[in-house]
Amino acid sequence: MPFEPSDEVAQYNMARWHALAQANALFTRPYLDLDTTAARERLDPDGRLGDVTGKRVLCVAGGGGRQSAAFALLGANVTVFDLSSDQLQRDQAAAAHYNLTIKIEQGDMRDLTRFAPASFDIVWQPYSLNFVPDARGMFREVAQVIRPGGLYSVMCANPFTCGITSQDWAGDGYPIRTPYRDDAEITSADEAWVFATDATETEDAPAAPVFPPREYRHTLGTLISGLADSGFVLWRLDEHTHQTPGATPASWEHFTSFAPPWFTLWVVQRPELPPPPAQRTYEMEA
């Protein structure tokens, strides 16, 4: 039975990823040139995961034939769960290319109830959290399917730079123009590298228009407190940035020298810890 999106958010994301796949955007291209060394470097250059042989891994909102293939090459038992049938086809293609077994599931990342409680050792979420408005709800879903002591790696937008792009260069910086508000809907243009070829790193205009990304800001307080409320303890935080001396203003390299556009939170499920106290809201006095 074909998957039916539950609301307008899912409908928009499905349509956008279909258009991105048709345009062969960067994150729709499966990894087809991996060996075990390259797979480890793609996933875990700092060696944090250890041996994943036999580990149960859920790549949530992680279709595209990239992380799923890398984990499977390293011996993990991989399930990839994604909204986009186009992206899942790439996971199937990558699995066939390497003669690997990868379990493919289509669905909305906001509903993981099809999976049994504590059924995964690792939940791996590449950049996707900001495509839905409720980060806390996403964390609660993950908390239900990950085992105690399990590792959750989630990549998300830096909430302070969410919605700012290299095209916002103002001559002396990249100004913040939208309020720092939780779940604010932000639409901005794709960066040129989204449609760049691997060989030339130059933009290839899509044959058909691609809807702009629609994202939702999640404040730092929501991210950290939301994870804590779901029983997670912060282990590491990686900032994704570049330091490129002499980069051309209004280029991606120049923009990311100012501030990281993304970071990755590595957290561990510790349900035995007492819940944190209720969160208070602090406002500056007039």
PAZAPA-4460 file (N, C-alpha, C; in steps of 0.05 Angstrom, whole numbers, plus 32768, in hexadecimal, padded with zeros to 4 digits):
% residues 286
    n_x    n_y    n_z   ca_x   ca_y   ca_z    c_x    c_y    c_z   seq   type   mol
   8011   7FE8   8000   8000   8000   8000   8012   8019   8000     1      M     A
   800E   802B   7FED   801F   8043   7FEC   801D   8054   8006     2      P     A
   8034   805F   800D   8035   8070   8025   8027   808A   8020     3      F     A
   8016   8093   8033   8008   80AC   8030   8012   80BF   8046     4      E     A
   801B   80D7   803E   8024   80EB   8051   800D   80F3   8063     5      P     A
   8014   80F8   807D   7FFF   80FE   8091   7FF7   811B   8091     6      S     A
   8007   812D   8088   8000   8149   8089   8010   8159   8074     7      D     A
   800C   8173   8074   8018   8184   805F   8037   8185   8062     8      E     A
   8041   8182   807A   805E   8182   807D   806A   816A   806F     9      V     A
   805F   8153   8073   8068   813A   8065   8064   813C   8047    10      A     A
   804E   8147   803E   8048   814A   8022   805E   815B   8015    11      Q     A
   8064   8171   8022   8078   8184   8017   8093   8176   8015    12      Y     A
   809B   8168   802A   80B5   815B   802B   80B7   8145   8016    13      N     A
   80A1   8136   8013   80A1   8121   7FFE   80A5   812C   7FE2    14      M     A
   8096   8142   7FDD   8098   814E   7FC2   80B4   815A   7FBE    15      A     A
   80BF   8167   7FD2   80DA   8172   7FCF   80EF   815D   7FCA    16      R     A
   80EE   8148   7FD9   8103   8133   7FD5   80FF   8124   7FBB    17      W     A
   80E7   8123   7FB1   80E3   8118   7F96   80F1   812A   7F82    18      H     A
   80ED   8144   7F85   80F9   8157   7F72   8118   8156   7F75    19      A     A
   8122   8154   7F8D   813F   8153   7F92   814B   813A   7F85    20      L     A
   813D   8124   7F88   8146   810B   7F7C   8147   810D   7F5D    21      A     A
   8132   8119   7F52   8131   811C   7F35   8148   812E   7F2B    22      Q     A
   8150   8141   7F3C   8165   8154   7F35   8181   8148   7F3C    23      A     A
   8182   8130   7F48   819B   8124   7F50   81AB   8136   7F63    24      N     A
   819C   8141   7F76   81A9   8152   7F8A   81BD   8142   7F9B    25      A     A
   81D0   8150   7FA7   81E6   8142   7FB4   81DD   812C   7FC7    26      L     A
   81CA   8132   7FD9   81C3   811F   7FED   81B0   8109   7FE3    27      F     A
   81AB   8108   7FC9   819C   80F2   7FBE   81AF   80DF   7FAF    28      T     A
   81C9   80E4   7FB0   81DC   80D3   7FA1   81E7   80BE   7FB5    29      R     A
   81E1   80A4   7FB0   81EB   808F   7FC2   820A   808D   7FC1    30      P     A
   8215   8083   7FD7   8231   807D   7FD8   8236   8062   7FCA    31      Y     A
   8243   8062   7FB4   8248   8049   7FA5   8265   8043   7FA1    32      L     A
   8276   8051   7FB1   8293   804E   7FAE   82A0   8048   7FC9    33      D     A
   8291   803B   7FDB   829B   8037   7FF6   82A9   801C   7FF9    34      L     A
   82BE   801B   800A   82C7   8003   8017   82C4   8007   8035    35      D     A
   82CD   7FF5   8045   82C8   7FF8   8062   82D7   8010   806D    36      T     A
   82EE   8016   8063   82FD   802D   806D   82EF   8047   8066    37      T     A
   82E6   8049   804D   82D7   8061   8045   82BC   8063   8053    38      A     A
   82AF   804D   8058   8296   804D   8066   829A   8058   8083    39      A     A
   82AF   804F   8090   82B4   8059   80AB   82BB   8076   80AB    40      R     A
   82CA   807F   8097   82D1   809C   8095   82B8   80AD   8090    41      E     A
   82A6   80A3   8080   828D   80B2   807B   827C   80B5   8094    42      R     A
   827A   80A0   80A3   8268   809F   80BB   8275   80AA   80D4    43      L     A
   828E   80A1   80D8   8299   80A3   80F3   82B7   80A8   80F2    44      D     A
   82C0   80BF   80E7   82DD   80C4   80E5   82EB   80C6   80FF    45      P     A
   82DD   80CC   8115   82E9   80CE   812F   82E8   80B4   8140    46      D     A
   82DE   809F   8134   82DE   8085   8141   82CD   8083   8159    47      G     A
   82B6   8090   815A   82A5   8090   8171   8292   8078   8173    48      R     A
   828C   806C   815C   8278   8057   815C   8283   803C   8164    49      L     A
   829D   8038   8162   82A9   801E   8167   82A0   800A   8152    50      G     A
   82A1   7FF1   8159   829A   7FDC   8147   827B   7FDA   8145    51      D     A
   8270   7FDE   812E   8252   7FDD   812B   8249   7FC2   8120    52      V     A
   825A   7FAF   811E   8252   7F95   8113   823B   7F8A   8124    53      T     A
   8225   7F83   8116   820E   7F78   8123   81FD   7F8C   8132    54      G     A
   8205   7FA5   8133   81F4   7FB9   8140   81DB   7FBF   8130    55      K     A
   81C5   7FC4   813D   81AC   7FCA   8130   81AB   7FE9   812C    56      R     A
   81AB   7FF1   8113   81AD   800E   810D   8194   8016   80FE    57      V     A
   8188   802C   8107   8172   8039   80F9   817C   8053   80ED    58      L     A
   817C   8056   80D3   8181   806F   80C5   8166   807D   80C1    59      C     A
   8160   808F   80D3   8145   809B   80D3   8146   80B5   80C2    60      V     A
   8132   80B7   80B0   8132   80CD   809C   814D   80CE   808E    61      A     A
   8158   80B6   8088   8173   80B4   807D   8175   80A5   8063    62      G     A
   8161   80A8   8052   8162   809B   8038   8176   80A8   8026    63      G     A
   817D   809A   8010   8190   80A4   7FFC   81A7   8092   7FF6    64      G     A
   81A8   807B   8004   81BD   8068   7FFE   81D9   8071   8007    65      G     A
   81DA   8080   801D   81F3   808B   8027   81FA   807E   8042    66      R     A
   81EF   8088   8058   81F5   807D   8072   81ED   805F   8075    67      Q     A
   81D7   8058   8069   81CE   803C   806B   81E3   8029   805F    68      S     A
   81EE   8031   8047   8202   8020   803A   821C   801F   804B    69      A     A
   8224   8036   8056   823C   8037   8066   823A   8025   807F    70      A     A
   8224   8027   808D   8220   8016   80A5   821F   7FF9   809D    71      F     A
   8212   7FF2   8088   8210   7FD6   8080   822B   7FCA   8078    72      A     A
   823B   7FDA   806B   8256   7FD1   8064   8267   7FCC   807C    73      L     A
   8261   7FDA   8092   8270   7FD5   80AB   8264   7FBF   80BC    74      L     A
   8250   7FB1   80B2   8245   7F9A   80BF   822D   7F9E   80D0    75      G     A
   8221   7FB6   80CF   8209   7FBB   80E0   81F0   7FB0   80D2    76      A     A
   81DC   7FAB   80E3   81C1   7FA3   80D9   81B1   7FBD   80D6    77      N     A
   81AD   7FC5   80BD   81A3   7FE0   80B7   8186   7FE1   80AE    78      V     A
   8178   7FF3   80BA   815D   7FFA   80B1   815E   8018   80A9    79      T     A
   8154   801E   8091   8153   803A   8089   8135   8041   8087    80      V     A
   812E   8058   8092   8112   8061   8094   8111   807D   8089    81      F     A
   8100   8081   8075   8100   809B   8068   80E4   80A0   805C    82      D     A
   80DD   80B9   8059   80C4   80C2   804D   80C4   80BE   802F    83      L     A
   80DB   80C0   8022   80DD   80C2   8005   80E2   80A7   7FF9    84      S     A
   80D0   809E   7FE7   80D5   8085   7FD9   80EC   8088   7FC6    85      S     A
   80F0   80A0   7FBB   8107   80A5   7FAA   8122   80A0   7FB8    86      D     A
   8124   80AA   7FD1   813C   80A6   7FE0   8140   8089   7FE8    87      Q     A
   812A   807B   7FEF   812C   805F   7FF6   8134   804E   7FDF    88      L     A
   812D   8056   7FC7   8136   8047   7FAF   8155   8048   7FAD    89      Q     A
   8160   805E   7FB6   817E   8060   7FB5   818A   804E   7FCA    90      R     A
   817D   804B   7FE1   8187   8037   7FF4   8186   801B   7FE9    91      D     A
   8170   8015   7FDB   816F   7FFB   7FCE   8185   7FF7   7FBA    92      Q     A
   818A   800C   7FAA   819F   800B   7F96   81BA   8007   7FA3    93      A     A
   81BF   8015   7FB9   81D9   8012   7FC6   81DC   7FF6   7FD2    94      A     A
   81C7   7FEC   7FDE   81C8   7FD1   7FE9   81CE   7FBC   7FD3    95      A     A
   81C1   7FBF   7FBC   81C6   7FAC   7FA6   81E2   7FAF   7F9B    96      A     A
   81EC   7FC8   7F9A   8207   7FCD   7F90   821C   7FBE   7FA1    97      H     A
   8218   7FBE   7FBC   822C   7FB2   7FCE   8224   7F95   7FD5    98      Y     A
   820D   7F8C   7FCB   8203   7F71   7FD3   81FF   7F70   7FF1    99      N     A
   81F1   7F84   7FFC   81EC   7F86   8018   81CE   7F83   801D   100      L     A
   81C7   7F7D   8035   81AB   7F7C   803E   81A5   7F95   804F   101      T     A
   8193   7FA5   8046   818A   7FBD   8055   816C   7FBD   8056   102      I     A
   8161   7FC0   806D   8143   7FC0   806F   8139   7FDC   8069   103      K     A
   8126   7FDD   8057   811B   7FF7   804D   80FF   7FFB   8058   104      I     A
   80FA   8012   8064   80E0   8019   806F   80D9   8035   8067   105      E     A
   80C0   8039   805D   80B7   8054   8056   80A4   805E   806B   106      Q     A
   80A8   8077   8074   8096   8083   8087   80A0   809E   8091   107      G     A
   8091   80AA   80A2   8096   80C5   80AC   80A7   80C2   80C6   108      D     A
   80BE   80D0   80C7   80CF   80CE   80DE   80C2   80D6   80F8   109      M     A
   80AB   80E4   80F7   809D   80EC   810F   808D   80D6   811C   110      R     A
   808D   80BE   810E   807E   80A8   8118   808E   808E   8114   111      D     A
   809B   8085   812A   80AC   806D   8129   809E   8055   8137   112      L     A
   8084   8056   813A   8076   8042   8149   8076   8027   813C   113      T     A
   807D   8025   8123   807E   800A   8116   8096   7FFA   8121   114      R     A
   80A9   8007   812D   80C1   7FF9   8138   80BC   7FF2   8155   115      F     A
   80C6   7FDB   815D   80C3   7FD2   8179   80D3   7FE3   818C   116      A     A
   80CA   7FE6   81A5   80DA   7FF5   81B8   80F6   7FEA   81BC   117      P     A
   810A   7FFC   81BF   8125   7FF4   81C4   8131   7FE1   81AF   118      A     A
   8129   7FE5   8196   8131   7FD2   8181   814A   7FDA   8172   119      S     A
   8156   7FF2   8179   816E   7FFA   816A   8184   8002   817E   120      F     A
   819D   7FFC   8176   81B4   8004   8186   81BE   8020   817F   121      D     A
   81BA   8027   8165   81C2   8041   815B   81AC   804D   814A   122      I     A
   81A5   8066   814F   8193   8074   813D   81A3   808B   8131   123      V     A
   81A4   808B   8117   81B5   809E   8108   81A2   80B0   80F7   124      W     A
   81A2   80CA   80FD   8191   80DC   80EF   81A1   80F2   80E2   125      Q     A
   81A6   80EF   80C7   81B3   8104   80B9   81A1   811D   80B7   126      P     A
   81A9   8131   80AA   819B   814B   80AA   817E   8147   80A1   127      Y     A
   816C   8149   80B4   814F   8147   80AE   813D   8151   80C4   128      S     A
   8148   8154   80DC   8137   815D   80F2   8129   8177   80ED   129      L     A
   8137   8189   80DF   812B   81A4   80DA   8116   81A4   80C4   130      N     A
   8110   818D   80B9   80FA   818C   80A6   80DF   8188   80B3   131      F     A
   80DF   8184   80CD   80C6   8181   80DC   80C5   8196   80F3   132      V     A
   80AE   819F   80FB   80AD   81B4   810F   80B1   81AC   812C   133      P     A
   80AD   8192   8132   80AE   818A   814E   80C6   8178   8154   134      D     A
   80DC   8184   815D   80F4   8175   8163   80EF   8163   817B   135      A     A
   80E1   816D   818F   80DD   815D   81A8   80CE   8143   81A2   136      R     A
   80BA   8145   8190   80AB   812D   8188   80BD   8119   817B   137      G     A
   80CF   8123   816A   80E2   8111   815C   80F4   8102   8171   138      M     A
   80FD   8111   8185   810E   8105   8199   80FF   80EF   81A9   139      F     A
   80E6   80F5   81AF   80D6   80E1   81BE   80D2   80C7   81AD   140      R     A
   80CF   80CA   8193   80CC   80B2   8182   80E6   80A2   8183   141      E     A
   80FD   80AF   8180   8116   80A1   8180   811B   8094   819B   142      V     A
   8114   80A1   81B1   8117   8096   81CC   8109   807B   81CF   143      A     A
   80F2   8078   81C1   80E3   805F   81C3   80F0   8048   81B5   144      Q     A
   80FF   804D   81A0   8109   8037   8190   8126   8031   8194   145      V     A
   8134   8041   81A4   8151   803D   81A9   8153   802E   81C4   146      I     A
   8167   801D   81C6   816B   800E   81E0   8178   8020   81F4   147      R     A
   8175   801A   820E   8184   8028   8222   81A2   8026   821D   148      P     A
   81AF   803C   821E   81CC   803D   8217   81D1   8040   81FA   149      G     A
   81BC   8041   81E9   81C0   8044   81CD   81C8   8060   81C5   150      G     A
   81D4   8063   81AE   81DF   807C   81A4   81CD   8088   818E   151      L     A
   81C6   80A1   8191   81B7   80B0   817E   81C8   80C7   8174   152      Y     A
   81CC   80C7   815A   81DB   80DD   814C   81C8   80EC   813B   153      S     A
   81C4   8106   8140   81B1   8116   8131   81BE   812F   8127   154      V     A
   81BD   8134   810E   81C8   814C   8101   81B1   8161   80FE   155      M     A
   81B7   817A   8104   81A2   818E   8102   81AE   81A9   80FC   156      C     A
   819C   81BC   80F5   81A5   81D7   80EF   81AE   81E5   8109   157      A     A
   81C3   81F5   8106   81CB   8207   811B   81B3   821B   811E   158      N     A
   81A6   821B   8135   818E   822C   8137   8193   824A   8134   159      P     A
   81AC   8252   8139   81B3   826E   8137   81B8   8278   811A   160      F     A
   81BE   8264   8109   81C2   826C   80EC   81AD   8260   80DA   161      T     A
   8199   8252   80E5   8184   8245   80D5   8177   825A   80C3   162      C     A
   8176   8255   80A9   8169   8268   8097   817C   827B   808A   163      G     A
   8195   827D   8094   81A9   828E   8088   81B9   827E   8074   164      I     A
   81BD   8289   805C   81CC   827B   8047   81E3   828D   803E   165      T     A
   81F4   8282   802D   820A   8291   8022   8200   82A9   8011   166      S     A
   81E8   82A8   8008   81DD   82BE   7FF8   81D5   82D6   8008   167      Q     A
   81D7   82D3   8023   81D0   82E9   8035   81E8   82FC   803B   168      D     A
   81FE   82F8   802E   8215   8309   8033   820D   8326   8030   169      W     A
   8214   8336   8044   820C   8353   8045   8224   8365   8043   170      A     A
   823B   835B   803A   8252   836B   8037   8265   836A   804F   171      G     A
   825A   8365   8066   826A   8363   807E   8262   834C   8091   172      D     A
   8251   833C   8087   8248   8325   8097   822E   8319   808D   173      G     A
   8224   8306   809B   820B   82F8   8094   81F7   82FE   80AA   174      Y     A
   81E7   8312   80A7   81D5   831B   80BD   81BE   8308   80C3   175      P     A
   81B7   8307   80DC   819F   82F8   80E5   8187   830A   80E0   176      I     A
   8173   8300   80D1   815C   8310   80CA   8142   8305   80D4   177      R     A
   8143   82ED   80DF   812A   82E1   80E9   812C   82DD   8107   178      T     A
   8117   82DF   8116   8118   82DC   8133   8120   82C0   813B   179      P     A
   812D   82BF   8152   8135   82A5   815D   811D   8299   816C   180      Y     A
   810D   828B   815C   80F4   8280   8167   80F1   8263   8160   181      R     A
   80E9   8254   8174   80E6   8237   8171   80D1   8230   815C   182      D     A
   80D8   821C   814B   80C5   8212   8136   80BD   8226   8121   183      D     A
   80CC   823D   811F   80C6   8250   810A   80CB   8243   80EF   184      A     A
   80B9   8246   80DD   80BC   823B   80C2   80CD   824E   80B1   185      E     A
   80E2   8242   80A4   80F5   8251   8095   80F8   8245   8079   186      I     A
   80F6   8255   8065   80FB   824C   804A   8112   825C   803E   187      T     A
   8125   824F   8032   813C   825C   8026   8144   824D   800D   188      S     A
   8154   825A   7FFD   815D   824D   7FE4   8172   8238   7FE9   189      A     A
   8173   8223   7FD8   8188   820F   7FD9   81A3   821C   7FD3   190      D     A
   81B7   8212   7FE0   81D3   821A   7FD9   81DA   820D   7FBE   191      E     A
   81ED   8219   7FB0   81F5   820F   7F96   8200   81F3   7F97   192      A     A
   820E   81EC   7FAE   821A   81D2   7FAF   8206   81BB   7FB0   193      W     A
   81ED   81C1   7FB6   81D9   81AC   7FB7   81D6   819E   7F9C   194      V     A
   81DA   81AE   7F87   81D8   81A3   7F6C   81F2   81A1   7F5D   195      F     A
   8208   81A3   7F6C   8223   81A1   7F60   8229   8185   7F58   196      A     A
   8239   8182   7F43   8243   8167   7F3C   825B   8160   7F4D   197      T     A
   825F   8147   7F52   8276   813E   7F62   8290   8145   7F54   198      D     A
   8290   8145   7F3A   82A9   8148   7F2B   82B2   8165   7F2A   199      A     A
   829F   8178   7F26   82A7   8194   7F22   82A1   81A6   7F39   200      T     A
   828E   819E   7F4B   8285   81AF   7F61   8279   81C9   7F57   201      E     A
   826E   81C8   7F3F   8260   81E0   7F34   8243   81D9   7F32   202      T     A
   8233   81EE   7F33   8216   81EA   7F33   820C   81E0   7F19   203      E     A
   81FB   81CC   7F19   81EC   81C2   7F02   81CE   81C9   7F07   204      D     A
   81C3   81DB   7EF8   81A8   81E3   7EFC   8195   81CB   7EF8   205      A     A
   8183   81C7   7F0B   8170   81B1   7F08   815F   81B4   7EEF   206      P     A
   8158   819D   7EE3   8147   819E   7ECB   812B   81A9   7ED1   207      A     A
   8122   81A5   7EEA   8108   81AF   7EF2   810B   81BD   7F0D   208      A     A
   80FA   81D1   7F12   80FD   81DF   7F2C   80FA   81CD   7F44   209      P     A
   810A   81D3   7F58   8109   81C4   7F71   80FF   81D6   7F87   210      V     A
   80EB   81CD   7F96   80E0   81DD   7FAB   80F6   81E5   7FBF   211      F     A
   80F5   81FD   7FC9   810A   8205   7FDD   8106   81F5   7FF7   212      P     A
   811C   81F2   8006   8119   81E4   8020   8107   81F3   8033   213      P     A
   80F5   81E5   8040   80E5   81F1   8055   80EF   81E4   806F   214      R     A
   80F9   81F5   8080   8105   81EB   8099   80F8   81FA   80B1   215      E     A
   80FC   81EE   80C9   80F1   81F8   80E1   8108   81FB   80F5   216      Y     A
   810B   8213   8100   8120   8218   8114   8119   820A   812E   217      R     A
   812C   81FC   813A   812A   81F1   8155   813F   81FE   8165   218      H     A
   8137   820D   817A   814B   821B   818A   815D   8208   8198   219      T     A
   8174   8213   81A1   8187   8202   81AF   817B   81F6   81C8   220      L     A
   816B   8206   81D6   815D   81FC   81EE   814B   81E5   81E8   221      G     A
   813C   81E7   81D2   812A   81D1   81CA   813A   81B8   81C4   222      T     A
   8150   81BB   81B6   8160   81A3   81AE   816C   8195   81C7   223      L     A
   8179   81A4   81D8   8186   8198   81EF   8172   818E   8203   224      I     A
   815E   81A0   820A   814A   8198   821E   8138   8182   8213   225      S     A
   8132   8183   81FA   8121   816E   81EE   812E   8153   81EF   226      G     A
   8148   8152   81EA   8157   8139   81EC   8158   812F   8209   227      L     A
   815D   8142   821B   815F   813A   8237   8144   8130   8242   228      A     A
   812E   813D   8239   8114   8134   8242   810D   8118   8238   229      D     A
   811A   8110   8222   8115   80F5   8217   8129   80E0   8221   230      S     A
   8139   80E8   8235   814C   80D5   8242   8167   80D4   8235   231      G     A
   816E   80E7   8224   8188   80E7   8217   819C   80F8   8226   232      F     A
   81B5   80F0   8226   81CB   80FF   8232   81DE   8107   821C   233      V     A
   81E6   8120   821B   81F8   812A   8206   8213   811E   8209   234      L     A
   821E   8113   81F4   8239   8107   81F4   824D   8118   81E5   235      W     A
   8246   8121   81CD   8257   8131   81BC   8246   8145   81AC   236      R     A
   8252   815B   81A4   8245   816E   8192   825A   8176   817D   237      L     A
   8254   8170   8164   8266   8177   814E   825B   818F   813F   238      D     A
   826B   81A3   813B   8263   81BB   812B   826E   81B7   810E   239      E     A
   825D   81B9   80FB   8265   81B6   80DF   826B   81D1   80D2   240      H     A
   8284   81D6   80CF   828C   81F0   80C5   82A5   81ED   80B4   241      T     A
   82AC   8202   80A6   82C5   8203   8096   82D4   821C   809E   242      H     A
   82EE   821A   809E   82FF   8231   80A1   830F   8233   8087   243      Q     A
   8307   8245   8075   8312   8247   805B   831E   8263   8057   244      T     A
   8337   8267   805E   8343   8282   805A   8341   828B   803D   245      P     A
   8339   82A3   8038   8338   82AE   801D   831F   82A6   800E   246      G     A
   830C   8299   801B   82F3   8291   800C   82E5   82AA   8002   247      A     A
   82D8   82A7   7FEB   82C9   82BD   7FDF   82B0   82C3   7FEE   248      T     A
   82AC   82DD   7FF5   8293   82E4   8003   827B   82DA   7FF3   249      P     A
   8266   82D2   8002   824D   82C8   7FF6   8250   82AB   7FEB   250      A     A
   8267   829F   7FF0   826A   8282   7FE9   8264   8271   8001   251      S     A
   825E   8258   7FFC   8258   8246   8012   8270   8244   8025   252      W     A
   8288   8242   801A   82A0   8240   802B   82A3   8259   803D   253      E     A
   829D   8270   8032   829F   8289   8042   828A   8289   8057   254      H     A
   8271   8283   8050   825B   8283   8063   8261   8270   807B   255      F     A
   826B   8258   8075   826F   8245   808B   8289   824A   809A   256      T     A
   8298   825E   8092   82AF   8267   80A2   82A5   827A   80B8   257      S     A
   828E   8285   80B4   8282   8298   80C8   8275   8288   80DF   258      F     A
   8265   8274   80D8   8257   8265   80ED   824F   824A   80E1   259      A     A
   824E   8235   80F2   8246   821A   80E8   8228   821A   80E1   260      P     A
   8221   8211   80C9   8205   820F   80C2   81F7   81F8   80D0   261      P     A
   8206   81E3   80D8   81FA   81CB   80E3   820B   81C2   80FB   262      W     A
   81FF   81B2   810C   820F   81A2   811E   8202   8187   8122   263      F     A
   8212   8174   812D   8208   815A   8133   820A   8155   8151   264      T     A
   81F4   814C   815C   81F2   8145   8179   81F4   8126   817B   265      L     A
   8207   811D   818B   820A   8101   8192   8200   80FE   81AE   266      W     A
   81EB   80EE   81B2   81DF   80EA   81CC   81DB   80CD   81D2   267      V     A
   81DB   80C6   81EC   81D8   80AB   81F5   81BE   80A9   8205   268      V     A
   81AF   8093   8200   8196   808F   820F   819C   8085   822B   269      Q     A
   8193   8094   823F   8198   808D   825B   817D   808F   826B   270      R     A
   816B   807D   8266   8150   8080   8273   8150   807D   8291   271      P     A
   8166   8072   829C   8167   806E   82B9   816C   8088   82C8   272      E     A
   8175   809D   82BB   817A   80B6   82C8   8160   80C5   82CF   273      L     A
   8160   80D4   82E4   8147   80E3   82EB   8142   80F8   82D6   274      P     A
   8128   80FD   82D1   8121   8111   82BD   812B   812D   82C6   275      P     A
   8132   813E   82B2   813B   8159   82B9   8124   8169   82C4   276      P     A
   8129   817E   82D4   8114   818F   82DE   8106   819E   82C7   277      P     A
   80EE   81A7   82CD   80DE   81B6   82B9   80EE   81CE   82AF   278      A     A
   80EB   81D3   8295   80F9   81E9   8288   80EB   8203   828D   279      Q     A
   80FA   8218   8295   80F0   8232   8298   80F6   8243   8280   280      R     A
   80E6   8258   827C   80EB   826B   8266   80F6   8284   8272   281      T     A
   810D   828D   8268   811A   82A5   8272   8118   82BB   825D   282      Y     A
   8110   82D2   8266   810E   82E9   8254   811E   8300   8260   283      E     A
   8129   8310   824E   8138   8328   8257   8125   833C   8262   284      M     A
   812D   8349   8278   811D   835E   8283   811F   8377   8272   285      E     A
   8108   8386   8270   8108   839E   8260   8119   83B3   826C   286      A     A
***
